[in-house]
Amino acid sequence: MPDAPAASLVERDPRPSPQRLLDDLVPPPHFTAARFETYRPDPTQPTQAEAVEALRERAGRWSGAKGSAKAGGGALARLFGRSGGSGGGAGKEGIYLDGGFGVGKTHLLASTWHAVPGPKAFGTFVEYTNLVGALGFAEAVRALSPMTLVAIDEFELDDPGDTVLMARLLRELVDAGVHLAATSNTLPGSLGEGRFAADDFLREIQAVGSHFEVARVDGEDYRHRGLPDPPAPLDDADLVAAARAAGPGAVLDDFGALTDHLARVHPSRYRALLDGVDAVFWRDVRPLADQNVALRTVVLADRMYDLSLPLAVSGAGLGDLFTPEMLEGGYRKKYYRALSRLTSLARGTA
C-alpha cells in the first residue's frame, strides 16, 4: 500500500474555457440556500438588520427594472436612484456592504443575488479581474453587460492596474444599465490604502466609490464566535493515514511543492484545480515568507472555502501561516480573512 494517496493538486493543470469562467460566476455552494429570511441579525448590532432591509429594498427595485432604467435617464439617473421612473429618493444605486470578517456580508450578497431575476453574476473581486484577464476587457464587458445584477464579493484593489481596470469596468457596466452590489472590509474611498501610492490613483479610487452607497455591517466574526482555536497540526503519519481514509476525493500535497505549483497556475484556474476534490491535506506547512506566495495561497483558501472543503495539516499551525510582518502590512485584511476561513475549514464548520 502506498504511503500516501496518489491524488494531489500538484499533478493537476486545469485549462477551463472562458465559458466555464462565466458559468462559475454564481454564489458558492454553501450559499445556495442563502436568503434574507435565513440571515439571523445579531440583536446587539442594529446595522445588520438595517443592511437586510436596505438590500431587500434594492432587490425589489431592481427586479425587472433594467430595461426601464435605461429609458429613465441613463447612468446619471441610475446612480442617483431614479431608475425605472420609480421616483426613488436621492442616493447612489449601487450598494456596498462594509464590515469586518465573518459578519454575514457574503450571505447578504448571495441573498440579494437570489432575489433578483437573471441574468446575473456573482463572484469575488479577484474572479472578475481574472475574467478580464482571460477574456480581454471588451469581451468581458460584452459578457457582463446583459446582466441585471453584478455582485462583487471581497472588493479589494491590490495594485494600480486593478484600480484603473475596475473603475473602467464598473463605469461600462453602469452605463449598460447593470446594477451593482459589493462587499468588502474596506470603505470604497480607502481601497488600496497602505499598498501602493493611492494618492496617485485617487481619481480612479473615487470613481469606484462613486457608484455605491455604503451600508455598514458591524459584528463579531461568526466563524470564531464561541468556537475553539484551530485544531493542532497532525504529525505526518497521522495526516497521511487521514488522507488515505478520506477516499478518492482527497488530495494530499507537500505544502512547499503546492505553493510552487500555484505560481504556475493562473489564479483564474484555482476553482477548476479543485474540481472533484472532497478534502484537502497539507503536509509540512511552514510560514510563508514571500508576499506573492502568500497572496496566491489566499486565493486558493478562498476557493477552498467557497467549496466547503475540509482541511487538515501537519507541520506549523494555521495561525502561523502568515508572518507578523504580513499581518501588520497593507494586505493584512486579506490575510486575516484567509486565516478565518482556513480555521473554519480545519474545524469542518465552513
C-alpha positions in Angstrom: 0.0 0.0 0.0 1.5 3.4 -0.9 2.2 5.8 2.0 0.0 8.5 0.5 -2.9 8.8 -1.8 -1.8 9.3 -5.4 -4.1 12.3 -5.9 -2.5 15.7 -5.4 -3.1 19.2 -6.7 0.4 19.5 -7.9 -0.4 16.8 -10.5 -3.2 19.0 -12.0 -3.0 21.6 -14.7 -6.6 22.6 -15.5 -7.5 24.7 -18.6 -11.0 26.0 -18.1 -12.7 27.6 -21.1 -13.8 31.2 -21.0 -17.4 29.9 -20.8 -16.5 27.9 -17.7 -15.2 31.1 -16.0 -18.6 32.8 -16.8 -20.6 29.7 -15.6 -18.7 29.8 -12.3 -20.0 33.3 -11.5 -22.6 32.1 -9.1 -22.7 32.0 -5.3 -20.6 29.3 -3.6 -22.4 26.0 -2.9 -22.8 26.7 0.8 -24.7 29.9 -0.1 -27.1 28.1 -2.4 -29.9 28.4 0.1 -29.0 31.9 1.4 -32.0 34.1 1.6 -32.8 37.3 3.5 -35.1 35.2 5.7 -32.3 32.8 6.7 -30.0 35.6 7.8 -30.0 36.0 11.6 -29.1 39.5 12.6 -27.4 40.0 15.9 -29.9 42.0 18.0 -27.0 43.8 19.6 -25.8 45.1 16.2 -28.6 47.1 14.6 -26.6 47.7 11.4 -27.1 44.1 10.5 -30.9 44.3 10.4 -30.6 47.7 8.6 -28.4 46.1 5.9 -31.0 43.4 5.4 -33.7 46.0 4.8 -31.5 48.1 2.5 -30.7 45.1 0.3 -34.3 43.8 0.3 -35.5 47.2 -0.9 -32.8 47.3 -3.6 -33.6 43.8 -4.8 -37.3 44.7 -5.1 -36.5 47.8 -7.0 -34.0 46.1 -9.3 -36.2 43.1 -10.2 -37.3 43.5 -13.8 -36.2 47.2 -13.8 -33.1 47.1 -16.0 -34.8 48.0 -19.3 -36.8 50.8 -17.8 -33.6 52.1 -16.1 -32.1 52.7 -19.5 -35.2 54.6 -20.6 -35.3 56.6 -17.4 -32.2 58.8 -17.8 -29.1 56.7 -18.3 -26.2 56.3 -15.9 -26.8 59.6 -14.0 -30.4 58.6 -13.3 -29.4 55.2 -12.1 -26.6 56.5 -9.9 -28.9 58.9 -8.2 -31.7 56.5 -7.6 -34.1 57.4 -10.4 -34.1 54.1 -12.3 -37.2 52.8 -13.8 -39.2 56.0 -13.4 -39.9 54.9 -9.8 -39.2 58.3 -8.4 -36.8 56.7 -5.9 -35.1 59.1 -3.4 -31.7 60.6 -3.7 -28.8 58.2 -3.2 -26.5 56.0 -5.3 -28.0 53.0 -6.9 -25.2 50.5 -6.2 -24.8 49.3 -2.6 -21.6 48.4 -0.8 -21.6 46.4 2.4 -18.6 47.4 4.6 -17.8 45.4 7.8 -15.4 43.0 9.5 -14.8 39.4 8.8 -17.5 36.8 9.2 -20.4 39.1 10.0 -22.6 37.6 7.2 -21.9 40.1 4.3 -21.5 37.3 1.7 -24.7 35.7 3.0 -26.5 39.0 2.4 -24.9 39.5 -1.0 -25.9 36.0 -2.1 -29.4 36.6 -0.8 -29.6 39.7 -3.0 -28.4 37.7 -6.0 -31.1 35.1 -5.4 -33.8 37.7 -5.0 -33.1 39.5 -8.3 -34.1 37.8 -11.6 -31.4 36.8 -14.0 -29.3 37.1 -16.0 -26.8 37.9 -13.2 -23.3 37.2 -12.0 -21.8 36.6 -8.5 -18.0 36.5 -8.0 -15.2 37.7 -5.9 -13.2 40.8 -7.0 -10.4 38.5 -8.0 -12.6 36.4 -10.1 -13.8 39.4 -12.1 -10.3 40.7 -12.7 -9.3 37.2 -13.7 -12.2 37.1 -16.1 -11.0 40.3 -17.7 -7.5 38.7 -18.0 -8.9 35.6 -19.6 -11.4 37.2 -22.0 -9.9 40.6 -22.6 -11.6 43.8 -21.4 -14.0 44.4 -24.3 -15.2 40.8 -24.3 -15.7 40.8 -20.5 -17.8 44.0 -20.8 -19.8 42.3 -23.6 -20.4 39.2 -21.4 -21.4 41.1 -18.3 -23.4 44.0 -19.8 -26.6 41.9 -20.3 -26.7 41.2 -16.5 -29.4 42.6 -14.3 -27.1 42.4 -11.3 -23.3 42.0 -10.9 -22.5 41.1 -7.3 -18.8 41.6 -6.3 -17.7 39.9 -3.1 -14.5 40.8 -1.2 -13.8 44.0 -3.1 -10.2 44.9 -2.8 -7.7 46.8 -5.0 -4.3 45.3 -4.8 -2.4 47.4 -7.3 -2.8 50.5 -9.6 -3.6 48.4 -12.6 -6.6 46.8 -10.8 -7.7 50.2 -9.7 -7.9 51.6 -13.2 -9.3 48.3 -14.6 -12.1 48.0 -12.1 -13.0 51.7 -12.4 -13.3 51.3 -16.2 -15.3 48.0 -15.8 -17.8 49.5 -13.4 -18.3 52.6 -15.5 -19.0 50.4 -18.5 -21.5 48.2 -16.6 -23.3 51.1 -15.1 -23.6 52.7 -18.5 -25.1 49.4 -19.7 -27.8 49.5 -17.0 -26.2 46.9 -14.8 -27.0 47.1 -11.1 -24.1 46.7 -8.6 -23.8 45.2 -5.2 -20.5 44.6 -3.4 -18.9 43.6 -0.1 -15.6 44.5 1.4 -13.7 45.1 4.7 -12.6 48.5 3.4 -14.6 51.6 2.6 -14.6 52.5 -1.1 -12.5 55.6 -0.6 -9.9 53.6 1.3 -9.4 50.9 -1.2 -5.7 50.4 -1.9 -4.7 52.1 1.3 -1.3 51.1 2.5 -0.5 49.0 -0.6 0.6 51.5 -3.2 0.7 55.2 -3.8 -3.1 55.6 -3.5 -2.8 59.4 -3.9 -1.6 58.9 -7.5 -4.7 57.0 -8.3 -7.2 59.0 -6.2 -9.4 59.8 -9.2 -9.8 56.1 -10.1 -10.4 55.1 -6.5 -13.0 57.9 -6.1 -14.6 56.7 -9.4 -15.1 53.2 -7.9 -16.6 54.6 -4.7 -18.9 57.0 -6.7 -21.1 54.0 -7.8 -22.0 52.8 -4.3 -24.0 53.8 -1.2 -22.2 52.3 1.8 -24.1 50.2 4.3 -22.2 49.3 7.4 -22.5 45.7 8.9 -21.0 45.6 12.4 -20.5 42.5 14.5 -18.2 39.7 15.6 -16.7 37.1 13.2 -19.3 34.4 13.4 -16.7 31.8 12.4 -14.9 32.5 15.7 -17.9 33.3 17.8 -17.7 30.9 20.8 -15.6 28.4 18.9 -12.2 27.0 19.8 -8.9 27.8 18.2 -7.8 25.9 15.0 -7.1 22.2 15.6 -3.5 21.4 16.4 -1.5 20.1 13.4 -1.3 16.4 12.9 2.0 14.6 12.7 2.9 13.4 9.1 2.0 9.8 9.6 -1.4 10.6 11.0 -2.0 13.1 8.2 -1.2 10.5 5.5 -3.5 8.0 7.2 -6.3 10.5 7.4 -5.9 11.4 3.7 -5.9 7.7 2.7 -9.0 7.1 4.8 -10.8 10.1 3.2 -11.1 8.3 -0.1 -10.6 9.2 -3.7 -11.8 12.8 -3.4 -8.9 13.7 -1.0 -5.8 15.5 -2.2 -2.5 15.4 -0.2 0.3 17.8 -1.1 3.6 18.8 0.4 2.9 22.4 1.2 6.1 23.8 -0.3 5.5 21.9 -3.6 1.9 23.1 -3.7 2.8 26.8 -3.3 5.4 26.4 -6.0 2.8 24.9 -8.3 0.4 27.8 -7.6 2.9 30.1 -9.3 2.5 28.1 -12.5 -1.3 28.1 -12.5 -3.2 31.3 -13.1 -5.5 32.2 -10.2 -8.5 32.2 -12.6 -7.9 28.4 -12.7 -7.8 27.7 -9.0 -11.5 26.8 -8.9 -11.0 24.2 -11.7 -7.9 23.0 -9.8 -10.3 21.8 -7.1 -12.8 20.0 -9.3 -13.8 16.7 -7.8 -12.0 17.4 -4.5 -13.7 16.5 -1.3 -11.0 17.1 1.3 -7.6 18.8 1.4 -4.4 17.8 3.3 -1.3 19.9 3.5 1.9 18.2 4.7 4.8 20.1 6.4 3.2 23.5 6.5 5.7 26.3 7.0 5.2 30.1 7.5 5.0 31.9 4.2 7.9 34.4 3.9 7.2 35.7 0.3 4.3 38.1 -0.2 3.5 36.8 -3.7 3.3 33.2 -2.4 1.1 34.3 0.4 -1.3 36.2 -1.8 -1.7 33.1 -4.1 -2.4 31.0 -1.0 -5.1 33.5 0.0 -6.8 32.9 -3.4 -6.6 29.2 -3.0 -8.0 29.4 0.5 -10.9 31.5 -0.8 -11.8 28.9 -3.5 -11.5 26.1 -0.9 -13.8 28.0 1.4 -16.3 28.5 -1.5 -16.5 24.7 -1.8 -16.5 24.0 1.9 -13.5 21.6 1.6 -12.3 20.2 5.0 -8.7 20.9 5.7 -6.0 19.1 7.8 -2.4 20.0 8.1 0.9 18.8 9.5 3.9 21.0 10.4 3.2 24.5 11.5 -0.2 25.6 12.7 -2.5 27.6 10.6 -2.2 30.5 12.9 1.5 30.8 12.0 0.9 30.6 8.2 1.5 34.4 7.7 4.3 36.2 9.3 3.8 39.0 11.8 5.1 41.5 9.2 2.4 40.3 6.8 -0.3 40.6 9.4 0.7 44.2 10.0 1.2 45.2 6.4 -1.0 46.6 3.6 -2.6 43.1 2.8 -3.4 42.3 6.4 -7.2 42.2 5.8 -6.7 39.6 3.1 -4.5 37.5 5.4 -6.9 37.7 8.4 -9.8 36.7 6.1 -7.8 33.7 4.9 -6.9 32.7 8.5 -10.6 33.0 9.5 -11.6 30.8 6.5 -8.9 28.2 6.8 -9.6 27.9 10.5 -13.3 27.3 9.7 -12.3 24.6 7.1 -10.0 22.9 9.6 -12.9 22.7 12.1 -15.2 21.4 9.4 -17.6 24.3 10.0 -17.4 26.2 6.8 
